[in-house]
């Protein structure tokens, strides 16, 4: 089976690759889609979904079984003002099987076109208030690739893990001696199920700093402001409607709003309690769309 289906065989110049799948806060997928949009990327091809996704049923409309629909795995191609080519892969969903093989299929393509560096994106949930500028953490396939924090707005990720293919791709890149870097944008731990364009924008800015990529940020910054306003409204409703009943959660939000960094939260709010109270008081906020 031909897993990579290309619309054409491009001649590339100094190519880079970005690969993204959905994850917490939609950080990776939002950033990749925004890059593709602002670089006027054209569709290059796709990866066949067969072997990567299991379908557990079908939809019925007007008594008729609808066509089976697989998540799309799309490849895009763009050229920036510096005459560099960018291959952008956007996976509509994390694969339900053979994730390691999918990563290798993409690395086959990267090596075939002599990609100079692979970039992935991810989220880093921390105690940060949603209106504050998120940090961007960096993980690399070799120490030599680590950007200088004094030059770029990036913090080295010294330990931890990166779940899903946004992380696995980096491990496979290292196995195959392809330079790779994951940029992780901070998101508030109370918004992991909410689209977070502010974090995606921070990731794009760091990518732009390191590569000289010119991206118009106006639209994603506007979206971030709108998202902030919606969350602020939910917190205001929480204070008005629940008061003493949600005292612990309200105090947590107040401390986050006043703190200067993501590590100096004074109140010990255990993760299970936080998630329970968020589900109880703010759960309907999670319906905000990830797409832009």
NORCORGI-V658796 format. One record per residue. N is the residue number from 1. PHI is phi in whole degrees, 0 to 359 (* if undefined). OMEGA is omega in radians with two decimals (* if undefined). NEAR is the number of other ideal C-beta (glycine too) atoms within 8 Angstrom. Layout:
BEGIN
<<N PHI OMEGA NEAR> <N PHI OMEGA NEAR>>
END
This chain:
BEGIN
<<1 * 3.08 5> <2 280 -3.04 5> <3 279 3.10 8> <4 261 -3.14 12> <5 244 -3.13 9> <6 256 3.08 9> <7 285 3.13 6> <8 203 3.08 5> <9 256 -3.01 4> <10 281 2.96 9> <11 260 -2.98 4> <12 256 -3.13 9> <13 235 3.13 8> <14 46 -3.01 8> <15 284 2.97 13> <16 239 3.12 14> <17 232 2.99 15> <18 241 3.10 14> <19 231 -3.06 15> <20 213 3.02 15> <21 230 3.11 12> <22 299 3.09 10> <23 201 -3.09 14> <24 303 3.12 10> <25 69 -3.10 14> <26 62 -3.00 12> <27 304 -3.06 18> <28 293 -3.02 16> <29 290 3.10 13> <30 296 -3.12 16> <31 298 -3.12 15> <32 293 3.12 15> <33 294 3.14 12> <34 294 3.09 14> <35 300 -3.12 16> <36 299 -3.13 12> <37 293 -3.04 9> <38 286 3.08 8> <39 267 -3.12 12> <40 52 -3.10 6> <41 292 3.07 12> <42 254 -3.11 7> <43 290 -3.13 9> <44 262 -3.10 11> <45 164 -3.09 9> <46 200 2.97 9> <47 251 3.13 13> <48 302 -3.10 11> <49 283 -3.06 10> <50 294 -3.08 7> <51 94 -3.14 9> <52 247 -3.10 13> <53 226 3.04 11> <54 259 3.12 5> <55 255 -3.03 7> <56 262 -3.13 3> <57 176 -3.14 4> <58 227 3.06 7> <59 262 3.10 6> <60 241 3.04 7> <61 226 -3.13 6> <62 52 3.08 3> <63 71 -3.06 4> <64 244 3.07 6> <65 292 -3.13 5> <66 275 3.13 9> <67 299 3.06 3> <68 292 -3.08 6> <69 242 3.08 4> <70 263 2.99 8> <71 299 -3.13 8> <72 275 3.07 9> <73 234 -2.91 14> <74 258 3.06 10> <75 250 3.13 15> <76 234 -3.13 13> <77 226 3.12 13> <78 218 3.06 13> <79 239 -3.10 9> <80 272 -3.07 10> <81 291 3.09 4> <82 270 3.12 6> <83 63 3.01 7> <84 255 3.12 11> <85 265 3.12 12> <86 237 3.00 15> <87 268 -3.10 17> <88 243 3.08 17> <89 258 3.10 15> <90 233 3.08 13> <91 267 -3.08 15> <92 291 3.13 8> <93 208 3.00 8> <94 293 -3.14 10> <95 297 3.13 11> <96 270 3.08 6> <97 204 3.05 8> <98 57 3.13 8> <99 298 -3.14 12> <100 297 3.12 8> <101 292 3.11 9> <102 298 3.10 14> <103 300 3.14 13> <104 291 3.07 10> <105 298 3.12 11> <106 291 3.08 13> <107 291 3.00 14> <108 303 -3.13 9> <109 294 -3.13 12> <110 300 -3.12 13> <111 286 3.09 10> <112 299 -3.12 6> <113 261 3.07 10> <114 56 3.10 7> <115 298 -3.08 12> <116 283 3.13 7> <117 204 3.09 11> <118 257 3.05 17> <119 242 2.94 13> <120 235 3.14 17> <121 234 3.10 16> <122 200 3.13 17> <123 251 3.07 15> <124 234 -3.12 11> <125 293 3.12 10> <126 216 3.05 11> <127 276 3.10 9> <128 227 3.11 12> <129 281 -2.95 9> <130 293 -3.14 12> <131 271 -3.06 6> <132 271 -3.10 6> <133 292 -3.12 5> <134 284 2.98 11> <135 287 2.98 13> <136 242 3.11 15> <137 264 -3.11 13> <138 235 3.02 15> <139 236 -3.02 9> <140 229 -3.14 10> <141 279 3.04 10> <142 206 -3.05 7> <143 301 -3.10 5> <144 295 -3.09 4> <145 273 -3.05 11> <146 294 3.14 8> <147 295 3.13 9> <148 283 -3.11 6> <149 302 3.14 8> <150 286 -3.14 3> <151 257 -3.09 5> <152 245 -3.13 9> <153 279 -3.06 8> <154 221 3.11 12> <155 242 3.14 8> <156 299 3.03 8> <157 273 -2.97 11> <158 281 3.09 4> <159 201 -3.12 3> <160 131 3.13 5> <161 212 3.08 4> <162 234 -3.03 11> <163 278 3.06 7> <164 72 -3.07 11> <165 289 3.05 14> <166 298 3.05 16> <167 264 -3.10 13> <168 303 3.13 11> <169 304 -3.13 15> <170 292 3.11 15> <171 296 3.12 9> <172 291 3.08 12> <173 300 3.13 14> <174 296 3.10 11> <175 304 -3.02 6> <176 258 3.03 9> <177 60 3.02 4> <178 253 3.11 13> <179 299 -3.12 10> <180 214 3.13 15> <181 213 3.02 14> <182 249 3.06 16> <183 256 -3.08 15> <184 249 3.12 16> <185 268 3.07 20> <186 299 2.96 16> <187 226 3.07 17> <188 297 -3.11 12> <189 292 3.10 10> <190 267 3.14 7> <191 232 -3.09 12> <192 295 3.13 10> <193 258 -3.13 5> <194 244 3.08 11> <195 304 -3.05 10> <196 235 -3.14 16> <197 295 3.11 12> <198 297 3.12 12> <199 291 3.10 14> <200 299 3.13 17> <201 296 3.12 13> <202 297 3.11 15> <203 297 -3.14 15> <204 297 3.13 14> <205 299 -3.14 11> <206 293 3.07 14> <207 302 3.14 12> <208 294 3.10 11> <209 302 -3.02 8> <210 284 -3.04 9> <211 249 -3.06 8> <212 75 3.14 6> <213 290 -3.14 8> <214 259 -3.11 7> <215 231 3.05 10> <216 287 -3.05 6> <217 264 -2.98 9> <218 301 -3.06 6> <219 293 -3.10 9> <220 287 3.07 14> <221 292 3.08 9> <222 296 3.11 8> <223 298 3.12 10> <224 298 3.11 11> <225 297 3.12 8> <226 296 3.12 8> <227 295 3.09 15> <228 302 -3.12 11> <229 298 -3.14 8> <230 296 3.14 10> <231 290 3.09 12> <232 301 3.12 10> <233 297 3.11 8> <234 294 3.14 10> <235 292 3.08 11> <236 297 3.10 8> <237 296 3.10 8> <238 300 -3.12 14> <239 294 -3.10 10> <240 286 -2.99 7> <241 270 -3.01 6> <242 245 3.03 10> <243 49 -3.05 8> <244 297 -3.13 5> <245 299 -3.14 5> <246 251 -3.04 12> <247 304 -3.10 8> <248 298 -3.14 10> <249 291 3.10 12> <250 297 3.11 12> <251 297 3.10 9> <252 300 3.12 12> <253 299 3.14 11> <254 297 3.12 8> <255 294 3.11 11> <256 299 -3.10 12> <257 295 -3.08 8> <258 267 -3.02 5> <259 288 -3.11 11> <260 259 3.13 3> <261 215 -3.06 5> <262 277 -3.05 10> <263 247 -3.03 6> <264 250 3.08 7> <265 293 -3.03 11> <266 274 -3.07 4> <267 279 3.07 8> <268 277 -3.14 3> <269 245 -3.07 9> <270 295 -3.02 6> <271 303 -3.10 7> <272 294 3.09 6> <273 291 3.14 9> <274 299 -3.12 13> <275 295 3.11 8> <276 297 -3.11 8> <277 289 3.08 11> <278 295 3.10 11> <279 299 -3.09 8> <280 287 -2.98 7> <281 254 -3.00 10> <282 237 -2.94 11> <283 299 -3.07 8> <284 287 3.09 5> <285 291 -3.07 11> <286 293 -3.11 7> <287 280 -3.11 5> <288 297 -3.04 9> <289 292 3.11 5> <290 276 -3.01 8> <291 279 3.12 5> <292 238 * 9>>
END
